[in-house]
Amino acid sequence: AFLESISRDNVLSATTAQAIMMAEHASDGKRIHLAYEGSSAAGKGLSSRVPTPVPYMVPPQGYGEPFTHSLTFDACFESGNLLRAVQRGPAEYDLFLRADLHTEGHMQWFFFSVANTHPPGSGPVDHVKVKFNIVNLTKPDSLFNHGLQPVMYSTNAADQEGVGWTRSGSEIAYFANPYPRHVSGPGGPTSGEGSSSYYTLTFTITFRRPGDTVLLAHSYPYTYADHKSHLEGLLSNRSSRRHIQHSVLCKTLSGLDCDVLTITEDGKEELPVMPGGNSATSNTAHRRKKCIFFTGRVHPGETQASWMMKGILDFLTGDTVQAKLLRSLFIFKIVPMLNPDGVAYGNNRCSLSGVDLNRQWKKPSRTAHPTIYYTKSLIRTEKAIRDVVMYVDLHGHSRKMNVFMYGCDDKKKPKPMVRIFPKLVSWNVTGRKYFSFQDCSFSVKRARETTARVVVARELGIPNAYTLEATFCGANFGPLKDYHMNNEHFQDMGRGLCDTLLDYYLPNAQQRETFAAAVLKANPSRDPSSGPGLPRGGGNGGKKGANGNGNFAAAREAREGGGRRQFGVPTDTDTVDTVELARAGSGSFAADGSGLGSKRSGGGSASSMRPRAKSDHGASSGTSGGGFKGGGGSAKEVYSKQADAGAAQAQAQALV
């Protein structure tokens, strides 16, 4: 197990990088040649109705004497994004990203392959350094100026050493370049990208293996094919499939599936009868389960959302006591990928309608924004049947560290309740490694009033509506301070989020033990290898998807296994402010039936993942603490007694 540090040694100051670029461009004598021109979005044959504006043009014949050696570029694979590569020197390239389809902006996500890295005559141990300048970015700041590195995947390293995606790059800087930007349409000032100039991300990659094919990306890719492969694994697994109902919510504009999953224990819609339950609590209407919604990947370039979603799905479909409790308490409605088109075509933010779907929740169009329209309708329909007590939309954040939440408070009518679940995430033994309550915000700006969390909270009447944001970089606190987060961390965060639901709705140990006993009695394990003593962390072995072609197949194979990129760090005990919990009454149930949990005690060690090169997609190795004993045993062993049985029974009866 190892981590990759966030090192300032890899970062150039923006001023220095800008001066270097200006000096190089002034002295190159206009010797520039086109090295790559993308034919269509992700090689799928679809071209944008709006041409991508670029800082400068290069004629087909280029300028000056041709170079004797050039890299070979490719982005014609799923989720790929590279519009053009221009060679400026023997080992320097300007790269142009494709704007989101049918817009003139949102250039941020990049994903492309590079081959022919070594000039003729290079020896097997020769290292070649190449400088890349992405010159048409639009955001005024980036975590690349704070230590973030791109991710790289070497096909040779994967085949020979089992190494997957790793952080790579030196001499990294992000700065405004001298090229003016004139955009008035989609992706321009009205899209929140109203800058008068473009920005450049510059970084240098060292290629160590002749004959290698290398993939470079903004963050760990998670494609539509990865999503479908993971679902196939869950639905084909004998243990997990009995808890999952899968359907297609709708078709996207390009005809892809927008999947929706319903997860609950054995498909039952009623809570188990508690020991000593009276006729009222045994009544079906009173025992109807409450509902929790998860959605993700509305912004295609925020791949962290899909990795966290994978952790959530693997947790909820697992055979642990925690998973059984959650499935017995709730019905989970999950839309893992709200923007399949954007993911498949390599967009950063928008769908094929050319708009940000997370700004369409107020009045979504059934024809232009079908995934939002039908998800909103599903929430409304479910709310008419049962209580919908929480909604969480998963995202990634390109300018802030850590994992954190946005909620919906009201200045005129403050709702301290909405702060409690995020606070508990920051206390959770898993969540506290990644989650920063100090970075959370509960105010609602006017520009955010049409987003998912705000519309769900205000229009649909679900106060506990959140946006969960995960950094592209890493943490600035705790045991992971100054380390990059990887895809295993994001999956662990998804598991921690689910674990916190138990902190929130079953806040004391005796109450959990009582309810766990009822659950295990009502739902005895059908598989002798499963049971309450199993370690946490998923374990749903799935089938790998079909291999596809070229670079993408190898990259996906590495992503499925995570290569050698594992983690295992000790946890810290956070110092927390209990004002919100004290105000609402910590340890009791709120008016909406939600538990206001108490802080878990005990530090212990964090989850430790066994190193592995490759594994079945959807499988998760190792154990994760999650506040429970990793070794297993009975429900009584899993939960230590912290409250008297009478209070726990009263609270459990209040819940059901």
Rosetta blueprint (number, residue, H / E / L):
1 A L
2 F L
3 L L
4 E L
5 S E
6 I L
7 S L
8 R H
9 D H
10 N H
11 V E
12 L L
13 S L
14 A H
15 T H
16 T H
17 A H
18 Q H
19 A H
20 I H
21 M H
22 M H
23 A H
24 E H
25 H H
26 A H
27 S H
28 D L
29 G L
30 K L
31 R L
32 I E
33 H E
34 L E
35 A E
36 Y E
37 E E
38 G L
39 S L
40 S L
41 A H
42 A H
43 G H
44 K L
45 G L
46 L L
47 S L
48 S L
49 R L
50 V L
51 P L
52 T L
53 P L
54 V L
55 P L
56 Y L
57 M L
58 V L
59 P L
60 P L
61 Q L
62 G L
63 Y E
64 G L
65 E L
66 P L
67 F L
68 T L
69 H L
70 S L
71 L L
72 T E
73 F E
74 D E
75 A L
76 C L
77 F L
78 E L
79 S L
80 G L
81 N E
82 L L
83 L L
84 R E
85 A E
86 V E
87 Q E
88 R E
89 G E
90 P L
91 A L
92 E E
93 Y E
94 D E
95 L E
96 F E
97 L L
98 R L
99 A L
100 D L
101 L L
102 H L
103 T L
104 E L
105 G L
106 H L
107 M L
108 Q L
109 W L
110 F L
111 F E
112 F E
113 S E
114 V E
115 A E
116 N L
117 T L
118 H L
119 P L
120 P L
121 G L
122 S L
123 G L
124 P L
125 V L
126 D L
127 H L
128 V E
129 K E
130 V E
131 K E
132 F E
133 N E
134 I E
135 V E
136 N E
137 L E
138 T L
139 K L
140 P L
141 D L
142 S L
143 L H
144 F H
145 N H
146 H H
147 G L
148 L L
149 Q L
150 P L
151 V E
152 M E
153 Y E
154 S E
155 T H
156 N H
157 A H
158 A H
159 D H
160 Q H
161 E H
162 G L
163 V L
164 G L
165 W L
166 T E
167 R E
168 S L
169 G L
170 S E
171 E E
172 I E
173 A E
174 Y E
175 F E
176 A E
177 N E
178 P E
179 Y E
180 P E
181 R L
182 H L
183 V L
184 S L
185 G L
186 P L
187 G L
188 G L
189 P H
190 T H
191 S H
192 G L
193 E L
194 G L
195 S L
196 S L
197 S E
198 Y E
199 Y E
200 T E
201 L E
202 T E
203 F E
204 T E
205 I E
206 T E
207 F E
208 R L
209 R L
210 P L
211 G L
212 D L
213 T L
214 V E
215 L E
216 L E
217 A E
218 H L
219 S L
220 Y L
221 P L
222 Y L
223 T L
224 Y H
225 A H
226 D H
227 H H
228 K H
229 S H
230 H H
231 L H
232 E H
233 G H
234 L H
235 L H
236 S H
237 N L
238 R H
239 S H
240 S H
241 R H
242 R L
243 H L
244 I E
245 Q E
246 H E
247 S E
248 V E
249 L E
250 C E
251 K E
252 T L
253 L L
254 S L
255 G L
256 L L
257 D E
258 C E
259 D E
260 V E
261 L E
262 T E
263 I E
264 T L
265 E H
266 D H
267 G H
268 K L
269 E L
270 E E
271 L L
272 P L
273 V L
274 M L
275 P L
276 G L
277 G L
278 N L
279 S H
280 A H
281 T H
282 S H
283 N L
284 T L
285 A L
286 H L
287 R L
288 R E
289 K L
290 K E
291 C E
292 I E
293 F E
294 F E
295 T E
296 G E
297 R L
298 V L
299 H L
300 P L
301 G L
302 E L
303 T L
304 Q H
305 A H
306 S H
307 W H
308 M H
309 M H
310 K H
311 G H
312 I H
313 L H
314 D H
315 F H
316 L H
317 T L
318 G L
319 D L
320 T L
321 V H
322 Q H
323 A H
324 K H
325 L H
326 L H
327 R H
328 S H
329 L H
330 F E
331 I E
332 F E
333 K E
334 I E
335 V E
336 P L
337 M L
338 L L
339 N L
340 P H
341 D H
342 G H
343 V H
344 A H
345 Y L
346 G L
347 N L
348 N L
349 R L
350 C L
351 S L
352 L L
353 S L
354 G L
355 V L
356 D L
357 L H
358 N H
359 R H
360 Q L
361 W L
362 K L
363 K L
364 P L
365 S L
366 R L
367 T L
368 A L
369 H L
370 P H
371 T H
372 I H
373 Y H
374 Y H
375 T H
376 K H
377 S H
378 L H
379 I H
380 R H
381 T H
382 E H
383 K H
384 A H
385 I H
386 R L
387 D L
388 V E
389 V E
390 M E
391 Y E
392 V E
393 D E
394 L E
395 H E
396 G E
397 H E
398 S L
399 R L
400 K L
401 M L
402 N L
403 V E
404 F E
405 M E
406 Y E
407 G L
408 C L
409 D L
410 D L
411 K L
412 K L
413 K L
414 P L
415 K L
416 P H
417 M H
418 V H
419 R H
420 I H
421 F H
422 P H
423 K H
424 L H
425 V H
426 S H
427 W H
428 N L
429 V L
430 T L
431 G H
432 R H
433 K H
434 Y L
435 F E
436 S L
437 F H
438 Q H
439 D H
440 C L
441 S E
442 F L
443 S L
444 V L
445 K L
446 R H
447 A H
448 R H
449 E L
450 T L
451 T L
452 A H
453 R H
454 V H
455 V H
456 V H
457 A H
458 R H
459 E L
460 L L
461 G L
462 I L
463 P L
464 N L
465 A E
466 Y E
467 T E
468 L E
469 E E
470 A E
471 T E
472 F L
473 C L
474 G E
475 A E
476 N L
477 F L
478 G H
479 P H
480 L H
481 K E
482 D L
483 Y E
484 H E
485 M L
486 N L
487 N H
488 E H
489 H H
490 F H
491 Q H
492 D H
493 M H
494 G H
495 R H
496 G H
497 L H
498 C H
499 D H
500 T H
501 L H
502 L H
503 D H
504 Y H
505 Y H
506 L L
507 P L
508 N L
509 A H
510 Q H
511 Q H
512 R H
513 E H
514 T H
515 F H
516 A H
517 A H
518 A H
519 V H
520 L H
521 K H
522 A H
523 N L
524 P L
525 S L
526 R L
527 D L
528 P L
529 S L
530 S L
531 G L
532 P L
533 G L
534 L L
535 P L
536 R E
537 G L
538 G L
539 G L
540 N L
541 G L
542 G L
543 K L
544 K L
545 G L
546 A L
547 N L
548 G L
549 N L
550 G H
551 N H
552 F H
553 A H
554 A H
555 A H
556 R H
557 E H
558 A H
559 R H
560 E H
561 G H
562 G L
563 G L
564 R L
565 R L
566 Q L
567 F L
568 G E
569 V E
570 P E
571 T L
572 D L
573 T L
574 D L
575 T L
576 V L
577 D L
578 T L
579 V H
580 E H
581 L H
582 A H
583 R H
584 A H
585 G L
586 S L
587 G L
588 S L
589 F E
590 A L
591 A L
592 D L
593 G L
594 S L
595 G E
596 L L
597 G L
598 S L
599 K L
600 R L
601 S L
602 G L
603 G L
604 G L
605 S E
606 A E
607 S E
608 S E
609 M L
610 R L
611 P L
612 R L
613 A L
614 K L
615 S L
616 D L
617 H L
618 G L
619 A L
620 S L
621 S L
622 G L
623 T E
624 S E
625 G L
626 G L
627 G L
628 F L
629 K L
630 G L
631 G L
632 G L
633 G L
634 S L
635 A H
636 K H
637 E H
638 V H
639 Y L
640 S L
641 K L
642 Q L
643 A L
644 D L
645 A H
646 G H
647 A H
648 A H
649 Q H
650 A H
651 Q H
652 A H
653 Q H
654 A H
655 L H
656 V L
